Amino acid sequence: MKRELTIWFSLDNILEMNIPDRRKQILDILEEEGEINTTVLSARLGVTGATIRTDIRALERDGAIIRFHGGIRLPHKMASYSGENYMVRAVTHVDLKNAIGAKAATLVGNGNTIFMDASSTTFHMIPYLKKAKDVTVITNGIHTAMELQRNSNFKSIIILGGMLRPHSGAIEGLSSKEMIGRLSAEFYFVSGNGFSAESGLSGDNFFELELKRLCADRAKKIVALIDSTKLGADSASSFIPADRIDYLVTDSGASPESVSLCRAKGIEVLIGEV
């Protein structure tokens, strides 16, 4: 069947995700030391200068680091800004996200239409969606759409239009809201900054949270993808209450107490083994 890509932006090579572990190592080193010489960094990681320069360009492009003559450092406001920065999130807890993504992908069947949010957790579903054929994906995530395009088993990839937020890779705004009203799906795969049995999904990007609420209203089933570090935590604003969540997909590091509380709320909990 002919594959169709519906896209409102033309962006090439936005994100390279084939080496997240090494880039996380770079961020971890900077978190500990503040700054580092690029030659020293290359030797410490045991890779060539060309490889390190590629990593640095990618991290700098996404605002995760600042480059100066001979070295790199973290932005001054990194701590408060890391939750918004896609590159930082993309290389954090990769093993947990892979386990969650693999488990979440088992819900998707042939011919399904699904919403996927712009989170780095739902991004990790993509390699595991190959078993389902002729799937239509609707997303407000530029990084998500470009990674989906590299696969050949999707019927359509629809990007919600609007304003692209710097660094986060999320699209939002009035155009997105109008478009969502004309769409529907079997599942909405969505993450947040926190999840608890009391508050449900919560986050702190108020503009994107409104978009997530609208997507939830247009899906038959809502699937929350939350790693164990966020389970039981609440963020600034609840955007999908627990009683509206059909599935919670988490990893095997989740506490039994948190899992039991969610199941008591009637949520089906799926656990990906790490």
C-alpha positions, 0 to 999 in steps of 0.5 A: 500500500502506498505510504503517505506523509502529511507534514507541514514543515520541511526539516532535515536531520533534526535529531540523530538518535543512534548514539544516545548513551554516549551523548548522555555520558557527555552531559553527565561529565559536564554535570559533574565537572562544569566544563571539559576540553574536547581533546580530553573528552575524546580520550576519556570516551575512547572515540575519535575527535571527529566522532566527538565533534559530531556529538558536540554539534548535535548537543549544541544545536539542541541547546544542551551545551555551549561550545567555547574555544577548545571545550564545552560547558553546560548552559548556566540555567541548565537545571531549570531548563533541562525538562524543556530541552528535548536532547537532554530528555532523549538521552536520559533513562534510555534503558527505561524508555526502551522497555516502556516503548517496547511494551506500549507498542504491543497495544497497536494493531494493524490498521490502527490510527494513533496519537503520539505526543512529542515526548522522548518516551513515546519516541522510543516506541517507534522501533517496536511498531514494525509488527503493526502494518498500515498504521496512521500516526498523528503527532505534534512532535517534529522529532517523532515525525522524522523518525517515523518517516524512516520506517516503511510500515506506516500508512500515513504520518500526520503532523499537527500544524502550529508553532514549533517550540524551540528546543522541545520539538513540540508544535502547539497553537490554534492551528493544532487545536482546530486540526485535532477536532477533525481527527480521531484515533484508537489510542493516545500514547502520552507522557508527562513530568509525573503520574500518580493515582491521585492526580493522574498525568501532570506537567508544567508546559501549560501550552502543550498540556491543553493540546494533550487534553484535546488529543485525549478527548479524541482517542478511544483509549489513553495510554500513559507512558511513565518511567519509574522515576516519575511514578508517584510524583506530581508536577505543576498541573494535572492534565489527564485525571487518573480515572481517564487513563486506560493503560499505564506503561512503566518499567520494572523499577516501579514500586509495587505500592505505586503499581497497586494504587494505579490498579486499584483505580481501574488502570491496566498496568503494563510493565516493561522489563529492564 
